[in-house]
């Protein structure tokens, strides 16, 4: 576990990166600019990260790990799936600024694939498709469900999460069950 000073330094850098990403591309953000916004020395930055890309990847990995930890419980029935979706939506809401940046921009075009390839999410989607379907049909339905769920979550975040998490979770579960 990190000590508090390291944790706070990384939080300052993460907040600075989020602030700068709202204005410009990750490729156009310099370490000097990042450190100025975070009010830390460049040497401190380099103690923790080699580049702004490594910082971004660390933030993305932490978000995905957080979602994955919520999904540690197997999705045995609709109620567990719905409860886990509510927890995921709350987690995304707690990390709204970074989540919105990931879902809306092309900082990492593979992010949706990383998100929906998490075992818990993948298992939940696969469990909603009847086993008697040919593999190609399963693939089409999976693509449809992933795109639809992604679009709903993205819209929800972009509208500042005005609809309650349980309503969105119930909607996503009903869409997946009817597939």
C-alpha positions in Angstrom: 0.0 0.0 0.0 1.2 3.4 -0.9 2.0 6.0 1.7 -0.2 9.1 1.9 2.3 11.4 0.3 2.7 9.2 -2.8 -1.1 8.8 -3.0 -1.7 12.5 -2.8 1.0 13.2 -5.4 -0.6 10.7 -7.8 -4.0 12.2 -7.2 -2.6 15.7 -8.0 -1.2 14.4 -11.2 -4.4 12.6 -12.1 -6.5 15.7 -11.5 -4.1 17.8 -13.5 -4.2 15.3 -16.4 -8.0 15.3 -16.4 -8.0 19.1 -16.4 -5.6 19.2 -19.4 -7.3 16.5 -21.3 -10.5 18.6 -21.3 -8.6 21.1 -23.3 -6.2 19.2 -25.5 -5.0 15.9 -26.8 -2.8 13.6 -24.6 -0.1 14.0 -27.3 -0.1 17.8 -26.8 0.4 17.7 -23.1 4.0 18.2 -21.9 5.4 16.9 -18.6 6.3 20.5 -17.7 2.7 21.6 -18.2 1.3 18.7 -16.3 3.6 19.4 -13.4 2.8 23.1 -13.4 -0.9 22.3 -13.2 -0.3 19.8 -10.4 2.1 22.2 -8.6 4.8 19.5 -8.3 8.4 19.3 -9.5 9.2 17.4 -12.7 11.6 15.2 -10.6 8.7 14.2 -8.5 6.7 13.2 -11.6 9.5 11.1 -12.8 9.7 9.2 -9.5 6.3 7.8 -10.3 5.8 7.9 -14.1 8.0 7.9 -17.2 5.5 9.9 -19.4 2.0 11.4 -19.5 1.0 8.2 -21.4 2.1 6.0 -18.5 0.1 8.2 -16.1 -2.9 7.9 -18.4 -2.6 4.1 -18.7 -2.3 3.8 -14.9 -5.5 5.8 -14.5 -7.3 3.7 -17.1 -6.0 0.5 -15.5 -7.2 1.6 -12.1 -10.7 2.4 -13.4 -10.9 -1.0 -15.1 -9.6 -2.8 -12.0 -12.2 -1.0 -9.9 -15.0 -2.2 -12.2 -13.5 -5.7 -12.4 -13.4 -5.9 -8.6 -17.1 -5.1 -8.5 -17.8 -8.0 -10.8 -15.9 -10.5 -8.7 -19.3 -12.0 -7.7 -20.5 -14.4 -10.4 -23.6 -13.1 -12.3 -25.9 -16.0 -11.4 -29.2 -14.2 -11.7 -30.7 -10.9 -12.8 -30.8 -9.5 -9.3 -27.0 -9.9 -8.8 -26.4 -8.5 -12.2 -28.6 -5.5 -11.5 -26.9 -4.9 -8.1 -23.5 -5.1 -9.7 -24.5 -2.7 -12.5 -25.7 -0.2 -9.9 -22.3 -0.5 -8.2 -20.5 0.0 -11.5 -22.6 3.0 -12.4 -22.0 4.6 -9.0 -18.2 3.9 -9.5 -18.3 5.5 -12.9 -20.2 8.5 -11.4 -17.6 8.8 -8.7 -15.0 9.0 -11.4 -17.2 10.9 -13.8 -14.7 13.3 -15.3 -12.2 10.7 -16.3 -14.9 8.2 -17.3 -16.5 10.8 -19.6 -13.1 11.5 -21.1 -12.5 7.8 -21.8 -15.9 7.2 -23.3 -16.1 10.4 -25.4 -12.6 10.8 -26.8 -10.1 8.8 -28.7 -7.4 8.9 -26.0 -7.6 5.1 -26.1 -9.7 3.8 -28.9 -9.5 0.3 -27.5 -11.0 1.3 -24.1 -14.5 0.0 -25.0 -13.1 -3.3 -25.9 -11.0 -3.4 -22.7 -14.1 -2.6 -20.7 -16.4 -5.1 -22.3 -13.8 -7.8 -22.3 -13.6 -7.8 -18.5 -14.6 -11.3 -17.5 -17.6 -10.3 -15.4 -19.1 -8.1 -18.1 -18.4 -10.7 -20.8 -19.9 -13.5 -18.8 -23.0 -11.4 -18.1 -23.5 -10.7 -21.8 -22.9 -14.2 -22.9 -25.3 -15.6 -20.3 -28.1 -13.6 -21.8 -27.7 -15.2 -25.2 -29.4 -18.6 -25.7 -26.9 -21.5 -26.1 -28.7 -22.9 -29.1 -27.7 -20.0 -31.3 -25.0 -20.4 -33.9 -21.6 -18.9 -32.9 -22.0 -16.1 -35.6 -25.4 -15.1 -34.3 -24.0 -15.0 -30.7 -21.3 -12.7 -32.0 -23.8 -10.4 -33.6 -26.0 -10.3 -30.5 -22.9 -9.7 -28.3 -21.8 -6.8 -30.5 -25.3 -5.3 -30.4 -25.5 -5.6 -26.6 -22.0 -4.1 -26.1 -22.7 -1.2 -28.4 -26.1 -0.5 -26.8 -24.9 -0.7 -23.2 -21.9 1.4 -24.0 -24.1 4.1 -25.7 -26.6 4.1 -22.7 -23.7 4.5 -20.2 -22.0 7.2 -22.3 -25.2 9.2 -22.7 -26.0 8.8 -19.0 -22.5 10.2 -18.0 -22.7 13.0 -20.6 -26.1 14.0 -19.1 -24.4 14.3 -15.7 -26.1 11.1 -14.4 -29.4 12.8 -13.8 -31.3 9.4 -14.0 -30.7 7.2 -10.9 -28.3 4.3 -11.2 -31.0 1.8 -10.3 -33.1 2.9 -13.3 -30.2 2.6 -15.7 -29.2 -0.7 -14.3 -32.8 -2.1 -14.6 -32.9 -0.8 -18.2 -29.6 -2.5 -19.1 -30.6 -5.8 -17.5 -34.0 -5.8 -19.3 -32.2 -5.1 -22.6 -29.8 -8.0 -22.0 -32.5 -10.4 -20.9 -34.6 -9.8 -23.9 -31.8 -10.3 -26.3 
